[in-house]
Amino acid sequence: MAPAPATVEKSKEGLLREELRAIADTSLKLMQWGVTLLVSVETALFFIRRDVLASEIQSGRLKLGDELPAYRYYMGTGFLF
């Protein structure tokens, strides 16, 4: 039979280093997902605002070349917060 592998106990410093590295990796992944989510919601809001503006112009509530009213614009922006 082969001898059992020797177990090497890690020092407190080594354990802390591993824990900090794992926390840093998890935090980075969490931030990446957060940025991805915000970008996708902002992209969706862009297309929603464009469609709302087109429907407002088509219904005659706004003239061609007008901008979306501020309360409509900030309603979507407030949704992000």
BABADREN-713784 format. One record per atom (N, C-alpha, C): residue in one letter; x, y, z. Coordinates in steps of 0.1 Angstrom, whole numbers, padded with zeros to 4 digits, always signed. Layout:
AXYZ
...
END
This chain:
M+0008-0012+0000
M+0000+0000+0000
M+0009+0012+0000
A+0003+0023-0007
A+0011+0035-0007
A+0008+0043+0005
P+0018+0050+0010
P+0016+0058+0022
P+0006+0069+0020
A-0001+0073+0030
A-0011+0083+0029
A-0004+0097+0027
P-0010+0105+0018
P-0004+0118+0016
P-0003+0126+0029
A+0007+0133+0030
A+0009+0142+0042
A+0000+0154+0041
T-0007+0157+0052
T-0016+0169+0051
T-0008+0180+0056
V-0009+0191+0049
V-0001+0203+0053
V-0011+0213+0058
E-0009+0217+0070
E-0018+0226+0076
E-0013+0240+0072
K-0023+0248+0068
K-0020+0262+0064
K-0020+0271+0076
S-0011+0281+0075
S-0011+0291+0086
S-0023+0300+0085
K-0025+0307+0096
K-0036+0317+0097
K-0035+0327+0085
E-0023+0331+0082
E-0020+0340+0072
E-0024+0335+0058
G-0021+0322+0056
G-0025+0316+0043
G-0040+0314+0042
L-0047+0311+0053
L-0061+0310+0053
L-0068+0323+0050
L-0063+0333+0057
L-0068+0347+0055
L-0066+0352+0040
R-0055+0349+0035
R-0052+0352+0021
R-0062+0346+0011
E-0065+0333+0013
E-0074+0326+0005
E-0088+0332+0007
E-0092+0335+0019
E-0105+0341+0021
E-0107+0354+0014
L-0097+0363+0016
L-0097+0376+0009
L-0098+0375-0006
R-0090+0365-0011
R-0090+0363-0026
R-0104+0359-0030
A-0111+0350-0023
A-0124+0345-0026
A-0134+0356-0025
I-0133+0365-0015
I-0142+0376-0013
I-0140+0386-0025
A-0128+0388-0029
A-0125+0398-0040
A-0131+0392-0053
D-0130+0380-0055
D-0135+0374-0067
D-0150+0375-0068
T-0157+0371-0056
T-0171+0372-0056
T-0176+0386-0057
S-0169+0396-0051
S-0173+0410-0052
S-0172+0415-0067
L-0161+0411-0073
L-0159+0415-0087
L-0170+0409-0096
K-0174+0397-0094
K-0184+0391-0102
K-0198+0397-0100
L-0200+0400-0087
L-0213+0407-0084
L-0214+0421-0090
M-0203+0428-0090
M-0203+0442-0096
M-0204+0441-0111
Q-0198+0431-0118
Q-0200+0429-0132
Q-0214+0426-0135
W-0221+0417-0128
W-0235+0415-0130
W-0244+0427-0128
G-0240+0435-0118
G-0248+0447-0116
G-0247+0457-0127
V-0235+0459-0132
V-0233+0468-0144
V-0240+0462-0156
T-0240+0449-0158
T-0247+0443-0169
T-0262+0446-0168
L-0267+0444-0156
L-0282+0446-0154
L-0285+0461-0157
L-0278+0470-0152
L-0281+0484-0154
L-0280+0488-0168
V-0270+0483-0176
V-0269+0486-0190
V-0281+0480-0198
S-0285+0468-0194
S-0296+0463-0201
S-0310+0470-0198
V-0312+0474-0186
V-0324+0482-0183
V-0323+0495-0189
E-0312+0502-0190
E-0311+0515-0196
E-0313+0513-0211
T-0309+0503-0217
T-0311+0500-0232
T-0326+0498-0234
A-0333+0490-0225
A-0347+0488-0227
A-0355+0502-0225
L-0350+0510-0216
L-0357+0523-0214
L-0355+0532-0226
F-0344+0531-0233
F-0342+0539-0245
F-0352+0535-0255
F-0354+0522-0258
F-0364+0518-0268
F-0378+0521-0263
I-0381+0520-0250
I-0395+0523-0246
I-0397+0538-0247
R-0387+0547-0244
R-0389+0561-0246
R-0391+0565-0260
R-0384+0558-0269
R-0385+0560-0283
R-0399+0557-0288
D-0404+0546-0284
D-0418+0541-0288
D-0428+0551-0282
V-0427+0555-0270
V-0436+0564-0263
V-0436+0577-0271
L-0425+0582-0274
L-0424+0595-0282
L-0431+0593-0295
A-0428+0582-0302
A-0435+0580-0315
A-0450+0579-0314
S-0455+0573-0303
S-0469+0572-0302
S-0475+0585-0298
E-0468+0593-0290
E-0473+0607-0286
E-0474+0616-0299
I-0464+0614-0308
I-0464+0622-0320
I-0476+0618-0329
Q-0477+0605-0330
Q-0488+0599-0338
Q-0502+0602-0334
S-0503+0603-0320
S-0517+0606-0315
S-0519+0621-0315
G-0509+0629-0318
G-0511+0644-0319
G-0509+0651-0306
R-0505+0645-0296
R-0502+0652-0283
R-0489+0660-0284
L-0480+0655-0292
L-0467+0662-0294
L-0465+0665-0309
K-0458+0675-0312
K-0455+0678-0326
K-0442+0671-0330
L-0440+0670-0343
L-0427+0664-0348
L-0416+0673-0344
G-0406+0667-0338
G-0394+0675-0333
G-0394+0678-0318
D-0406+0677-0312
D-0407+0679-0298
D-0400+0668-0290
E-0396+0671-0278
E-0390+0661-0269
E-0400+0655-0260
L-0397+0643-0255
L-0405+0637-0245
L-0407+0646-0233
P-0419+0647-0227
P-0421+0656-0215
P-0412+0651-0204
A-0408+0660-0196
A-0398+0657-0185
A-0404+0647-0175
Y-0417+0648-0172
Y-0422+0638-0162
Y-0422+0624-0167
R-0424+0622-0181
R-0423+0609-0187
R-0408+0604-0187
Y-0399+0613-0189
Y-0385+0609-0190
Y-0380+0605-0176
Y-0383+0613-0166
Y-0378+0611-0152
Y-0385+0599-0146
M-0397+0595-0150
M-0404+0584-0145
M-0395+0571-0148
G-0390+0570-0160
G-0382+0558-0163
G-0368+0559-0156
T-0363+0571-0155
T-0350+0572-0148
T-0351+0569-0133
G-0363+0573-0127
G-0365+0570-0113
G-0367+0555-0111
F-0371+0548-0121
F-0372+0534-0120
F-0359+0527-0118
L-0348+0533-0123
L-0335+0527-0121
L-0330+0528-0107
F-0335+0538-0100
F-0331+0540-0086
F-0340+0533-0077
END
